[in-house]
Amino acid sequence: MQEYAEPRLRRLVADHLGVDPEELRPEVSLTDELAVDSLELVELALALEGELGIDIPERTIDEIRTYGDLVGAALALARDRQNLEAAVGSAPATVRSRVVSGDGGLGAALERAGTLTPYLVEEIAEDALAAGRAARLELTVPADTDDTGVAWLRGQFTGLGTRGVEVTVRRNVPASPAHPHAA
């Protein structure tokens, strides 16, 4: 993928920044050497999002320092999107997450729900990590999600276990209708 996408990204970035494509070496600093400010970086990220059909989280944009960082982040997100699309047959279309802090406090849990995208997966993981060690991440998927889809989703959050976050995935079982003759 990189060998095909990088030249396209190089042209897009060069055109957007008004620089010669040859200046875009992996190690070139966007801010120091090309004088890209934070607004231009956000605009560049939006252009890449449109070109590649991806969502670049703000946190990722904040971590980009060089042209190589930019290309690496964009290609990783594009790969994640392709992997997600490839797994569509078994991956749940939507997910609901609930993060419960591990500090024993009685504070409210943080909940999210939406269409499953790499961006949402990253946001949910960030929520869980922010809740601290011994936090719980509870994921709920539609009732018709098969075992492969549940396993795939669990795999998206495998790394959280090594960081002290317990992850559970369950199917949303619809409530049974009330018995019509109940008094």
N, C-alpha and C positions, 0 to 999 in steps of 0.2 A: 504494500500500500504506500509506504513512504516514498519509494522511488517514483511513483506516479503522482502523488499528491504534493511533494515538496516543491517541484518546479512551479506548479500552479499556485501554491501558497507564496512562493518567492515573488512571482509576478504581482499577485494581489497586494502583498505587503509593500513591495517597492512602489507600486502605483499609488497606494494609499498614503505612503509617507513621502512620496516625491523623491526617492533616492534611486541610485543605480542598483539593479539587482545584484551586481558583483559585490556591493558593500555588505550584503546580507550573508555574512559568515556566521556559523553557529555561535561563536564566542563574542560577536559584536554586541555591545551593551546598547539596548534601545534608548535608555535614558541618558547615559553619559556620552556615547559616541554619536547617536542619531538625534539627540535632543527631543525625544518623545516624552510628552508630559502625561499625567494620569488620565486626562480627558481623551487625548489622542489614543492612548492604549485601550481605553474602553471602546472608543469608536472602531479601532482596529479589531478588537475582539468581536464586536457586533458584525463587522464585515465578514470575519471568518465564520461566525455562526451561520450567517446567511449562505455563504459559499459551501460549507460542509454539512449543513443541516444539524448542527449541534448546539448545545447550551454550554457556555463557559461560565462557571460559577465565579462570583466576585472574588472569593478567596483564591481561586486559581489565578485570576488576573493579577491580584496583589503579589503573587509569588514569581511572576514573570520578570526576568531581568535582561535576558539576552534573546536574540533571534532564535537560537537553538531551544531555549525554554519555551518560546512561543510555539514553534513548530512541534516540539515534543508534546506539549499540552494539547494542542489542537488535534494531532494525530491520535493521541491516547483516547481523547474523548470521542473521536470519530470511530475508532476501533470498538470502544465500549458500546456505541450506538449500533454498530454492525452486529456485535455479539448479541445485543439485546434483541435486535430484529431477527437474527437467526434463531433465537430461542423463543420467538413469539408463540410457536405452537404449544410450548409447555410453560412458558413464563406467564405469570398472572398479568392481566392488563392493568389492574389497579391494586393498590396496597394501602392499608391504613397502618400507621405506626403509632406506638405509644411508648415514650421513654419515661421510666420511673427512676428517680435519683437513688443512688445507693447509700446516701448519707444517713438514712433512717429518718429523715425529716418528713413531715406530713405535707410538704408543699405539693402543688398541683403538678400533674404529669404533663409532659409536652406531647401534643398529638399532631400528626400530619396525615393527610390523605390525598391521593391523587393518582394520576396516570403514571405508571412506572416508567421512568426515564433514568438515564445515568445521573442526571442532575439531582433528581429526587433521592436516588440511592445515596449520593454523596451528602446531601443535606441531612438525611436520616442518620447516617453514620456520624456526621459532625454533632448532631443533637445528642447521640448516645455517648460519644466521647466527652462532650462538655458536661454530661451528668456525673462523670467521675467513675472511679473504680467501684465495683459491685452494683453498678446501674443495671437495669433490665430494659431490654428492647423487645417489645411485644409487637409482632407483625401479624396482621390479619389480611387474608386474601379471600377472593370470592369462593363460595362453596364448591363451585365446579372446577377449581384448580386441581390438576392431577398431582400425583406424588412427585413426578419429575419437576413440575413447576415449583412445588414447595421446596424440593431439594435445591433447585437452581437459585431460588431466592435466598435460602439459608446460606448458600455458597457466596452470595454477594456480600455477606456480612461476617464471613469466617474470621477475618482479621480482628474483629472486635473482641472475640473470646480471649485472645492473647493479651488484650488490654484491660481485662477484668470486667467486660460487659457480657452479661448473660443474654443470649438471643433465643427467642422462641417464635415459631411460625405456626399459625393455626388457620384453619378454614373458618370462614364466617358461616356458621350454620344458622339458616333462617329459623326464627321462632316458629314453633308449631302453632297452627291456628287454634283459637280458643274453642273448646268443645261447645257446640251450639246448644246443648241441653244442660249445660252447667247452671246451677242455681246461684 
